[in-house]
Amino acid sequence: MRISSSLTAKALAAGSLALLLGSSVFAAPQERRDDRRDGRDDRRDGRNEYRSDRISTQGRISDIRREGDRFRVMLNRGSYPYYVPVATVRDRNLRVGLDVRLGGFVAGSVVNVDMVAFAGDPYYAADPSYRAVPYGSNGWMAGVVQRVDRHLGYLSIRDDQSGQTVTIDVRHMNLRRPVNVWGIRAGEHITINGTWEKRDTFDARQIEY
């Protein structure tokens, strides 16, 4: 009887330990990884962290030139030249007339690209590395236009990451450059550089597509 009781106690203890360990595994936070073929963890290059210089834009390629190991790409809307490493494109055919999303970092008057998505790709609708601008910070906000109110001087967008509606105050920016603000339509995707005016209003200084 004592042997049987001892075995039963050990079995219960072992089962409890296994359950505890199993719960710990499933409760552990799951780190997001992207689908790059080299399998690198996003955390190594800060892709999970907010960066005020990160921009994500959509457009049609209007000009492309190869310069060494990268392409210099211009889009049909906006003002930045985008420098795309040849290795980032891999075997895809980057050419004039192609609709793309480019994500990267603004460096002065150019953007150094680290993400390219073509129309139909999962990342074309939203850059996986985009992080909503924290309240109190400045940077690039990206989202889909919900409403344009020229009389009051604002737009409203649905932020790509949070899904929240944000009012974009455009009264303190050049309304014609680099894009014509009042030519923007509901349903279009835009990227706005600015800072928070209040918790539901973002003060725009520049708009790109």
Buried (B, 14 or more C-beta within 10 A) or exposed (E): EEEEEEEEEEEEEEEEEEEEEEEEEEEEEEEEBBEEEEEEEBEEEEBBEBBBEBBBBBBBBEEBEEEEEBBBBBBEBBEBBBBBBEEBBEEEEBEEEBBBBBBBBBEEEBBBBBBBBBEEEEBBBBBBBBBBBEEEEBBBBBBBBBEBEEEEEBBBBBBBBEEEEBBBBBEEBEBEEEBEBEEBEEEBBBBBBBBBBEEEBBBBBBBBB
